[in-house]
């Protein structure tokens, strides 16, 4: 999917990313090295079985806290259902999806679990699995890849 960089790209603890497969640009994410998996916050989602395609999720996204009424709808295949321990220590079953992420000069395929993060400050968390091999996080800084 992408060629490995000789050195990891240094990013801050929060950044703006693009999701090219979904035509979404300039989405604020929190980089969370304490989380193994990445999480995509949705207002709601519906799962359905599509003949020949398996399970598909229709995701309703509100990616800007200032404009919660501005929503995007994305349809994407579900790889499988997984059980995740959330930040409150509760176990919950979530759909696992896959899409391309663009951050700075790096575009890579990542996996995200789908959940309602409406009470959280950031709609998307990038965990260690999405960061490995390509990024080095400077936790004292933010938005290092702005307008790259």
C-alpha positions, 0 to 999 in steps of 0.5 A: 500500500505504501512504501516504508520510509527510511525514518519515521515521520514526527507527528504531534499528539493531535493532527489533521488527517485525510481519509481519501477513500471517503473523500474526507479531508482535514479531520482532527485526530488525537494520537493516543499511544496508550491505545492499541487500536484506533477508534472512529467516532460515529453519531450512529451506524447501521449494519447490513448484509449485502449479497456478495460483499458480506457485512457493510456498515453505514456510518453517520459521522459528525467530525467537527465539534463546532458543527455537529449538524454537518454530517457525512455518511460513509458506507464501508465493508466490515472486516469482523466484529471485535470486543474492545475494552473502552476507556471506561474499562467496559467491554463492548462489541464493535465493527472493525473497518479498514480504510486509507489514512493520509497524514503528512506525506504518509498514506497507509491502510489502517483499521479502526473500530466503530463506536459512539464518541460523542461525549469525547473531545476527539471523534477519532483516536489513532492507536499504536497499531496505526502508528507503527513503523511510520510515525514517531510521536512528540507528545509535547507538540501538536499539528506538526504536519499542518498543510504538508 
